[in-house]
Amino acid sequence: EEKGIISSYIAVLHFAKLGLTYYRLYFKFSHISPEKREEVVNFLLRQKNVAWLGSTEGSFDLIVVIGFDSVFDFEKFKYDLFFRFDRFFQRNSFGIYVEGEAYARQYITGRKNPMRKAFVFCSPAKKEGLDEEDYRVLRAISRNSRASSVEIAKITGLTDRIVRYRKAALEKKGVIV
């Protein structure tokens, strides 16, 4: 964090339980100015279901993970993206998350945590019945997964007690993994 390598922390959500399908998008830029690249990134960040966006070096310059309720919504987004920026993409690739698991990043901190094992963030699952308060808590946690329940309560307009209850219930349902 102090060196500027880590800029934020994200919450890991089981998106199938939210009724979403997530797509991975990879882009290699060609003949793009820093200003135009920033425009592409800002366009992507304005999309409501961007789960992750990373700048990379190598085969691709930008990787995005984004969720949609339907393949039709994804196609509409993709059409809009390419209509605006296709001339700046040297190549691209897309994938659909069907199953996925991740492992604790203990190598970053150098500390071992026996409670942190592999966790599943995507698998075939039934959509959970969530209400608006659940979604408000999820949006706040997604912006800053290290926020305290008091901070989340201020953002959502809920009480600290309700935030703690909702967060625990979402973890128990496996929505937050």
N, C-alpha and C positions, 0 to 999 in steps of 0.2 A: 504494500500500500504506500509506504513512504517513498519508494522509488518510482511510483506511478505505473507500475506494471499491473496491479489489481486496482480496478476503478470502481467496482461495485460487487455486490453479492446478490445472487438470484435465488428465488425459491424454486424448488423442483416440484412440479405438479404432474400428476398422472392425468394427462390431457384427455385420454379416452373416457375417463370418468366425468369429464366436463362436456362430453359429447362432441369433441373436436378431433379432427384428423390433422396431424402436423406434417409439414413438408420441410425438407431441407433444400435450400437453394444455394448454389455455388456460382460465383461470378469471377471471371478473369477480365479485367478492364483493358481497353486498348485506346490509345490517344485520348486520354481524359485529363482535364485540368483538375487541380485540387478543388476548385470551386464547384465544378460539375460533379466530382466524386462526393463532395459534401452534400450536394443537392440529392444525389441518389440515396445516400445514407439517411438523410432527413426524411425523404419520401418513405423509406422503409420503416423508420422509427415512428412515423405518424400512423402506421397501420395498427389497429387496436390489438391484434393477437400476436405481435412479435414476441417470441419467447426469448430469443437470443440473437445477437448480431455480433460478429467478430471480424476484425481485420486480420488478414493472414499474409504470409509470403509463401511463394512456391507456385504450385499448380493453379491456385485460385487466390484472388485478392480479398474476397469478401464472402462470408458464409452467414446465412440467415436461417433461422428456424421460426416458422410461422404457422399458426393454426387456423383452420376454417371449419365452419359447420357443414359445408358440402363441397363437393368437387366443383360445382358450378361457381361457388364463391371464389374458390382458388383460381379457376380459369378467368374469371372477371378481373381479379387482381393481377394475374400474370399478363393479361392483355393490356391493362393500363400501364403496368411496369414497362413492358416492351414497347408500347406505343411511345412512351416518353424517352426511354433510355437505350433502346436496342443498339443504336449506332456506337455506343460506348462499350459494348460487351464483345470481347474477342471470342469468348466461349462461355457456356453456362451448362449447368447440370442440375437436375432435380431428383429428389427421392422422397418417398413417403415413409414415415415411421410406422412400422407395424408392431415391432417389439423392440424394447430397448432397456438396458440396465446400465448402471454406472457404479463406480466404486469410489469410496472415500478418497479424497486427495491428501492422504496423510503425508506423502512425500513433500508437500509444500511446506507444512509446518514443522515436520520432523518429529511430531508427536504421534504416538500410537493410541488409538481409541478402539478398544475391543467391541464397543457397541456399534460402530460404523462399519457395516459390511456392504456387500453389493445391494443395491436397491433397484427395484423395477420402476421405471417412469413411463413405460408404455407397454401395454399388452391388451389383448382383447378383454374388454370390460363393459359392464352395464353402466349407462350414464346415471350418475347420482342425482337425486332430487335436491337441488340447492335453491335457496331463495336469494333475494336481493342483498340481504345482510351478509350472507356467505360470500357473494361475489364482491362486495365492498371490501371485506377482509382480504380476500384473495388478491384483489387489485393492489391494495396497500402493501401486502407482503411481497408481491411480485416486484414492486418498485424498490423495496429495501428489505431483504429477508432478515436483516439483523435489527430491525426496528423493534422497540419494546412494545408491549401491549398498550402502554399509556400513549406512546407516539401514534400507534395505529388507531387508538380510540379517538385521538384528536383529528386524524385525517378522515376517518369514516363517520364521525358524529355518533359513534356508539360508546357505551361505557367500557371501561377497562375490563370489568367482569364479563361482559358479553363477548368482548374480543377474545379473552382467554378461553371461554367456553366454546366459541365458534371455531377457533384455531384447533383446539383439542379434538373437537368433533370431526373437523376436516382431516386431521391426521389419522383419527381412528377409522374413518371411511376410506383412507388411502388416497385421498385427493392430493394432500400434501405428503410427499414421501421423504 
